[in-house]
Amino acid sequence: MRIATPEPASSVLHEDVSWEEFERILAEFGDRPALSVTYDRGRLEIVSPSPDHEVTNRLLAQLVETICDARRVHYRCFGSMTVRRSDLLRAVEPDTCYFIQSLARVPVDRPFDFTVDPPPDLVVEVDITRRSIERFPIYAALGVPEVWQFRDDRIRAYGLLEGRYEPREHSLAFPWLRVEELSRFVADRGQRSDLEIRDALRAWVRASADPDR
């Protein structure tokens, strides 16, 4: 089938795409960071994120990594890798994803097989570019424990509970952290450089966060 790709800051939805066709499309796209795909039981959405989406996503990734660095939390970032399960006919490319609690179980000598390997512990979603396919149900089906969502200039945390995401005040990955408090650092992205924001966050984490709480 012929697959249309979207213009910048837009998306294209394809219906009745088989899993075999989806895997072929992934192989043809190769490493194209300008595009993001979501697959849900025959529906394929291809998104070309806006520049604001990408800037915000990069900043949120820096915030997560600054928190880890400040508290000496070991992690691995896999960016927007495709998390997929053919048995569920579902796949998604997060804006950014991290292994933290499950770091020791990350395969080092073979590709991921998410039927046996753990999903990312933390996924970051920037909800700026409009999408047609709801991604939270896919993350839930894949068993992702925690999602941070940026929407309307706020960061909210959601934890997986009995197959659904419920709002959380504190992060699962960082139990001492009230995630919404990070919103003020993202709000500064138009006035301060990324370095200034990271420095301010690092000082705040070291001064206020209690890892034993």
C-alpha positions in Angstrom: 0.0 0.0 0.0 1.1 3.6 -0.6 1.8 5.4 2.7 1.4 9.2 2.8 3.6 11.1 5.1 2.4 14.3 6.9 3.4 17.9 6.5 5.3 19.5 9.4 3.1 19.9 12.6 0.4 17.5 11.3 -0.5 13.9 11.1 -1.8 11.3 8.6 -4.0 8.3 9.6 -4.2 5.1 7.7 -6.8 2.4 8.3 -6.6 -1.4 7.7 -2.9 -1.7 7.8 -1.7 -5.2 8.6 1.1 -5.9 11.1 3.3 -7.1 8.3 2.7 -3.9 6.3 3.4 -1.9 9.5 6.8 -3.6 10.0 7.6 -3.1 6.3 6.8 0.6 6.7 9.1 0.9 9.8 11.9 -0.7 7.8 11.4 1.6 4.9 11.3 4.7 7.1 14.5 3.6 8.8 15.9 6.2 11.3 13.7 9.2 10.5 13.5 11.2 13.8 11.2 13.8 12.1 8.4 11.3 12.1 6.6 9.4 14.9 4.4 6.4 14.4 1.6 4.9 16.4 -0.1 1.5 15.5 -3.2 0.2 17.1 -4.8 -3.0 15.7 -4.8 -2.0 12.1 -4.8 1.8 12.5 -1.5 3.6 11.7 -0.9 7.2 12.5 2.2 9.0 11.3 3.0 12.4 12.9 5.4 15.1 11.9 5.9 17.0 15.2 6.0 20.8 15.3 9.2 22.7 16.2 7.6 23.7 19.6 6.9 20.0 20.2 10.5 19.1 19.6 11.9 22.0 21.7 9.6 21.1 24.6 10.4 17.4 24.3 14.1 18.0 24.4 13.7 20.2 27.5 11.6 17.7 29.3 14.2 15.0 28.6 16.9 17.3 30.0 14.8 17.8 33.2 14.5 14.0 33.7 18.2 13.6 33.2 19.1 16.5 35.4 17.0 15.0 38.2 18.8 11.7 37.8 22.2 13.3 37.7 21.4 15.4 40.8 20.3 12.4 42.8 22.7 9.9 41.3 19.9 7.8 39.9 21.1 5.4 37.2 19.1 5.3 34.0 19.2 4.7 30.3 17.4 6.9 27.8 16.1 5.2 24.6 14.6 8.3 23.1 11.7 7.6 20.8 12.5 3.9 20.1 9.5 1.8 18.8 7.9 -0.2 21.6 5.9 -2.9 19.9 4.2 -6.2 20.4 3.0 -8.2 17.5 0.9 -10.4 19.8 -1.1 -7.3 20.9 -1.0 -5.7 17.4 0.1 -2.5 19.1 3.2 -0.2 18.8 4.1 3.3 19.8 7.1 5.6 19.6 7.2 7.7 22.8 8.5 11.2 22.6 11.2 10.1 25.1 11.4 7.0 27.3 13.6 5.8 30.2 14.6 2.6 31.9 15.2 3.3 35.6 13.8 0.7 38.0 14.1 -2.0 35.3 17.6 -0.9 34.2 19.2 -4.2 35.1 16.8 -6.1 32.8 17.6 -4.1 29.6 19.0 -6.5 27.0 22.6 -5.7 26.1 23.4 -8.3 23.5 20.2 -8.6 21.4 17.3 -6.4 20.3 14.4 -5.8 22.6 11.6 -8.4 22.7 8.8 -6.8 24.6 7.0 -10.1 25.1 9.7 -11.0 27.6 11.6 -7.7 28.2 10.2 -5.0 30.4 8.7 -1.8 28.8 10.2 1.5 29.6 9.7 2.6 33.2 8.9 6.2 32.3 7.5 7.7 29.1 7.3 11.4 28.4 4.5 12.6 26.2 4.3 16.1 24.8 0.7 16.8 23.8 1.1 19.6 21.4 0.8 18.1 17.9 -2.8 16.8 17.6 -3.1 13.0 17.2 -6.0 10.8 16.1 -5.0 7.6 18.0 -5.2 7.7 21.8 -1.7 6.6 23.0 -2.5 6.0 26.7 -4.4 2.8 26.1 -1.5 1.5 24.0 1.0 2.3 26.8 -1.4 0.5 29.3 -1.6 -2.6 27.0 2.2 -2.6 26.8 2.5 -2.3 30.6 4.4 1.1 30.9 4.2 1.9 34.6 4.4 5.7 34.4 3.7 8.4 31.9 4.4 12.1 32.2 2.2 14.2 30.0 2.9 17.9 29.0 -0.3 19.7 28.1 -1.4 23.3 28.5 1.9 24.3 30.0 1.6 21.7 32.8 3.4 18.4 33.5 1.2 15.7 35.0 2.2 12.2 36.1 0.0 9.1 35.6 0.6 5.7 37.0 -0.7 2.4 35.7 -3.3 0.9 38.1 -5.3 -2.2 37.1 -4.9 -1.5 33.4 -5.7 2.2 33.5 -3.7 5.3 34.1 -4.6 7.3 37.2 -3.2 10.8 38.1 -0.4 10.8 40.6 0.9 13.6 42.7 4.3 12.0 43.2 6.4 10.1 40.5 6.8 6.3 40.6 10.3 6.6 39.3 11.2 9.4 41.8 8.9 9.0 44.8 10.0 12.2 46.5 9.1 14.3 43.4 5.8 16.2 42.9 5.9 16.1 39.2 3.7 19.2 38.6 6.4 21.3 40.3 8.5 20.8 37.2 5.9 22.9 35.2 7.5 26.1 36.3 10.8 25.1 34.9 9.3 24.4 31.5 7.4 27.7 31.7 10.7 29.5 31.7 11.8 28.1 28.3 11.1 31.3 26.5 13.0 33.5 29.0 16.0 31.3 30.0 18.4 29.1 28.2 18.4 25.3 28.6 21.6 25.6 30.7 20.0 28.1 33.0 16.9 26.0 33.5 19.0 22.8 34.2 21.1 24.7 36.7 18.0 26.1 38.5 16.4 22.6 38.6 19.6 21.0 39.9 19.8 23.5 42.7 16.1 23.0 43.5 16.4 19.2 43.5 19.4 19.2 45.8 17.8 21.7 48.2 14.3 20.4 48.5 14.0 16.7 47.4 14.1 14.0 50.1 14.9 10.7 48.4 13.9 8.8 51.6 10.3 10.3 51.7 
